[in-house]
Amino acid sequence: MDVREAIRTQKMKPYQIAVIALCLIVTIIDGFEILVMAFVAPFLSKAWSVNATDTGLMLSASVFGSALGAIFVSPLADRMGRRKHTLISLALITVGMTASIFVTGVGQMVAVRAFTGLFIGGIVASMNILVAEYCSDGKRGVAMGIYGIGFPLGASIGGFISVALMRGAADPATAWRLPFVMGAIITAVMFVVALFLLPESVGYLVEKRPAGALAAYNKIAVKLGYPTSTELPAKKVVGQLEKVGSALFAGVMRTRTIWLWVGYACLMGAFYFANTWTAKLVADQTKDAALGSQIQSFVPLGGVIGALVFAALATKLRPRMVTMLILFFGTLIYVVYGNAFTNTSLAPLLALGVGLAANGGVAAFYAISPSIYPTSVRATGVGWMIGFGRSVAILAPYLVGWVIESFKVSPQTIYQFFGIILAIGGVAIFMLDRTYANRSENPDTPHLTLREEEEALVAAQDAEVTA
């Protein structure tokens, strides 16, 4: 029995659910750690007396690191395997979070946040792929939507806990260190858990065939309740699709890659602005750093709602179309939030809407991207999408700080600008969906029309019966 096909077509097993839950927990931790600086910034800026430009630089550092990680660290998962890649990344994230506790200046903070972001950005692709590959076809949209709550949920819970820790600190001047202490501890614990419980991707074992692949494959089969095999199933990805250049940038894949990356880049610009500057802008308006951090926490909480909305709508609509709708909703809510920015009584509710669009949009892209690329280059494709989007958006937090400092631009104008950016992203995803008209949804056979795919399936079944 081909375990890959069994996972795709059979009812979800408890072991599959456990793997998805484990990946969800890793993503919750990552969601907190990539955005921890947004919660720390109001306290740290006060303690160190730094200006808006330096604050923007510190906020951008982890984004810079995660962009490089997505581009250069994520593809390593296609070579060494998702499991080993995840374990190494968790170990190095722990090192980065620990180092953050002891920094004494802006330059040091930028360096350690960039280092930590490098491996947070690198681990995302492996988590997305493991969740997608351990889901059945019928439940993938729902499962990916639920998995998508991890990033915003981690940022939200981590934000609330961080604020509580910092407000209750005995020494306000060093209160900003406490969230980093928490992050270092929980990441170290997660490394130990993953070491014992995280499996390898079945697709990786079959397509790449590393040493010990058959034993690992059979071990997973037993945990799923399927019979073991004397040899691995045949590869599905052959020929040009085994090469990164052809799999990402040839034929219809080139068009899909362009639209996917443009859409994600637009979202990332709006996402990092909302998730890094909301606390500071509210704090500046109200002169209350704690209030700014509290309202900031509602942004990722809205992302939890957005991920659940995606999961619900994905049962009725194509996930790509749900992604498009979330982006268009973002245009509306960013404009509304910008116009009501000074109304602090409405700020938490509107921040939920901003988070639904920005953070919920991230969950949507994480859900749709793995199924676009062939198995053998999936980590590279997803990682490069993330890297491209973050590279384009990497300057957003810094440029916002520079614009505010140099031109005194209002928060209203900035939010409206990013609302327009989200509309452009929505159009890009609509164009991506159009590339699937009358074409196979199977990422390993993107060149086939629906009729050709059906004929190939019938031929394969006939050959199996003859054999």
Buried (B, 14 or more C-beta within 10 A) or exposed (E): EBBBEBBBEBEBBEBBBBBBEBBBBBBBBBBBBBBBBBBBBBBBBBBBEBEBEBBBBBBBBBBBBBBBBBBBBBBBBBEBBBBBBBBBBBBBBBBBBBBBBEBEEBEEBBBBBBBBBBBBBBBBBBBBBBBBBBBBEBBBBBBBBBBBBBBBBBBBBBBBBBBEBBBEBEEEEEBBBBBBBBBBEBBBEBBEEBEEEBBBBBBBBBBBEEEEBBEBBBBBBEBBEBEBBEEBBEBBBEEBBBBBEBBBBBEEBEBBBBBBBBBBBBBBBBBBBBBBBBBBBBBBBBEBBBBBBBBBBBBBBBBBBBBBBBBBBBEEBBBBBBBBBBBBBBBBBBBBBBEBBEEBEEBBEBBBBBBBBBBBBBBBBBBBBBBBBBBBBBBBBBBBBBBBBBBBBBBBBBBBBBBBBEEEEBBBEBBBBBBBBBBBBBBBBBBBBEBBEEBBEBBBBBBBEEEEBEEBEEEEEEEEEEE
